[in-house]
Amino acid sequence: MRVGIVSGHNIPEITEGFEEISVETRFGKIDLLIGEYRNKEVVFLNRHQGRLPPHRINYLANVEAMKLSKVDSIFSFGTVGSLNPNIRPGFLVIPDDFIDFTKNRRYSFFDDSRTHIDMSDPFCPYLRKVLIDTCKELEVDFCDRGVYLSTEGPRLETKAEIRLFSNYADIVGMTLVPEVVLAREKEMCYGAICLVCNMASGIQGSLSAEEIKRFFNEKKKIVSDILGLAISKIEDKRDCRCREALKEARL
């Protein structure tokens, strides 16, 4: 069993001493870091593969590279804005659902077959519990559920767009979809933890990339602590159905 970490930021506190490898997929070559952490084999993927913006990320290659590397469980990390006044910058959110507002991405490995993945529970309940238990143990400010609004990028959202979704979503980012969907299609468990770096457009005065970098740098120690402890808690036996996602998906 290998545990994967997918992140838009490097986390050297976990990957120090890892070996860099390249994996050839049907969709392109992907660079990964692989090593051992807390007695688990861990594979780390920077989803941006350098500096690719969210709308140009090769999500199909990323997820297939993890599967080819024998990863069966993925912890995803990303930075987000908040639409919910009760979720302030500095909070961590473990999403339980999402709304897809992207437009021009490849969303499936099954373009040539009638395969319909069930996304009633898009995030693995087992990995969500691991993340929730970890956040409680470390006594961090976090929300144990939230709806993630996924937008196309690379621009940030308009005030009107945020108003439109403010009754339906709690946080907004650009990278969760189709990553979470593709992981389910590959029958991998997938759980996400998101760091709120700002309030969304119209809720605070202005938005800047510098603010996102500043918040991540302030919180990267606790992020690495959460992911590290969560990795140590993973067991092979679990009560989810993620690893049987294709069993009843084909027509």
N, C-alpha and C positions, 0 to 999 in steps of 0.2 A: 504494500500500500504506500503510495506517495501522495503527499499533500502539496497542492499548488497555491502560490500566492500570485495574484494578478493585481498590479498597482500602476498608477500613473506616476508614482514617485519611487525612486530607489530607496531601499531600506537596508543600509549597510550593517545595521546592528544585528540583523538576522543573516545576511548573505556573506558576511566576512569569511573569506577562505573558500567560498564556493567556486566550482569550476564553470567556466563559460563554455557552452556548447552551442552548436547550430543544428537545427532540425529542419529537414526538407519536408514540406507538405505539398499537397496538390495545388495549394494556393500561394506558395512562395516560401522562402526560407525565413525562419524565426530564430533569434538568438535568445537563449535561456541561461540562467544560472542554476546549477544543481549542486546539492551538498547535503550534509546532515545537520540537523538542529534539534536539540532536545530529544535525541534518540529517534528522530523521525527523518525519513528521506524527504527532502523538500525541493521543489522546483519553483524558481522565481521568474516571473515574466513581467517586464515593463511593457505594458500594452501599447505604448506609443513608439516602441522600437526606435529610439532616438528622439526625434521631435515631431513625429507625425501628429497633426491636429485630430481631434475626435472624429470628424466626418471622413477622414482618410485612413483611419486605423484598419488594418487587415484583420478583422475580427474572425473570419473563417480560418485563416492561417494560425492565428493566435490560439484558438481553442483546439484546433486539430493538433497543433504542436504539443499542447498539454496532454491530450489523449494519447498521442504516439509515445510520449514520455512516461506513460503508465501512471499518470495522475488520475485519482478517482474522486478527489475532494478539493474544491477550490475556495479559498478565502479571497474575496475581492475587496480592494480598498480604493476609495476615491474621495475627492473633495466636492462639496455641493454648496448651493445657496439654500436658504430657508424661505418658504412661503408661510410658515406657521409662526405667529408671534410668540408662541410658547417654546419654540425651539430656537435658541439664540446661538450666535457664533461661539464656537468652542465646544458645543455639544456634539456627541457622537450619536448616530442614528443607525439602527439595524432594520433596514426596510423589510416589509412583509408583502409589498405589492408594487406595481409600477403602472404608469401610463406612458405609452409610446407616442411621442410627437416628432419622431425622426421622419425623414422623407426619402433619402437616396441611398440606403444601405442594403447590403445583401443580408437577408434575415434568416436563411435556412440552408442546411446541407442537402435538403430534399427538394431541389428545384424540378426534379424529373420523376417524382413519385407522389402519391396521395398519402402523405404522412402528416398527421395532425397531432402535435404534441400538446398534452394537457398542461395548461398554465394556471389552473385554479389556485395552486400554491406555488408560485414561481421560484421561491427560495426554499432550499432544503430545510425542513423543520428541525432536523437533527443539528445541522450546522448553526442554525439560528439560536438554538438552545445553548450550544457551546459558547457562542459569542455573548449571549445574554448572561450566562453564568460567569463568564470571564470578566465582563464589565462590572458585575456586582461584586465579584471578589476583589477587583482592583479599586472599587469605590470611585468610579469616574462618573461624570455627568453624561447620561445617555438616555435615549428613548428606545424602548424595546420593539417599537413598530413604527411604520411610516410609509406613505405612498411616495415613490420616487417618480418624478416627471422627467422623462428623458427627451432632450431636445437635440436638434441636429448640430448646432454650432457651425463654424467656430465662434460666431458672434454670441454675445450674451442676449438674454431675452428682453423683450420690450415690456413696458409697464402694462400695456393692454393684455399681452399674453399671460403675464403673471396674474392679473385680475381674473382672467378667464378661468384659470386653473386653481385659484386660491381656495375654492370650496372643495376641491377634490384631491389635491396633492399637498404634501408637507415639505418636500425638498426637491431641488431641481439640479440636474447634472446632464452630462453629454455622453457618458461612456457605458452605462449599464446595459443598454439595448443596442445591438442584439446579443451581447456577450452572455447574459443570463439564459437567453433562449437557446443559443448554440450549445451551451454546457448541458442543458437538459436533453437536447437532441443527441449528445454524445454520452448520455446516461451517467453524467458526473454530478455529484452533490455540489451545490453552489450556494454560498452564503456571503452576504455583503455587509460591510461596515463603512459608514460615510462620515466624514468630518465636515461640519458646518463651518464655513469660512466667512460668510456674509449673509445678510438678508437680501432677498431677491429684489429685482428692479422695481422701483416705486415704493418699496418698504423702507429702504434707506436711500440717502441722497444720491450716491453714485457708486459705481463698481469698478474695481481695478484688479488686474492680475497680480499686482504687488501685494494686495491684501491677502490673496489666496496663498501666495508663497510665504508671507509672514506667519499666517496662522498655522500652516503645515510645519514650518520650522519650530514654532512654539510647542506644537503638540506631537512632533514625530517620535519623541521618546515614549509617550504613553501609547501611541499607535503601535510601535514595535513591541512594547510590553504586552499589549492585548493580543496581537497576532502570535507572538511567541508562546504565550500561555495557552491560547486557543489550540495551537498546533499540538502542544503536549497533551491536551485533553482528548484528542480524537482517538476513537477506537474503531476497529473494523466492523464490529457488530452495531447495527443501528436500526431504527424502526421506520425509516423513510422508504419511499418507492422510487427514488431518483434513478437507481441503477437498473430499474425495469421500465423506464419511461417509454420505450418503443414497443412494449409487449402488446398494448392495445391501441396503438397510434396509427396503424396502417389500414387503409381501405383496399 
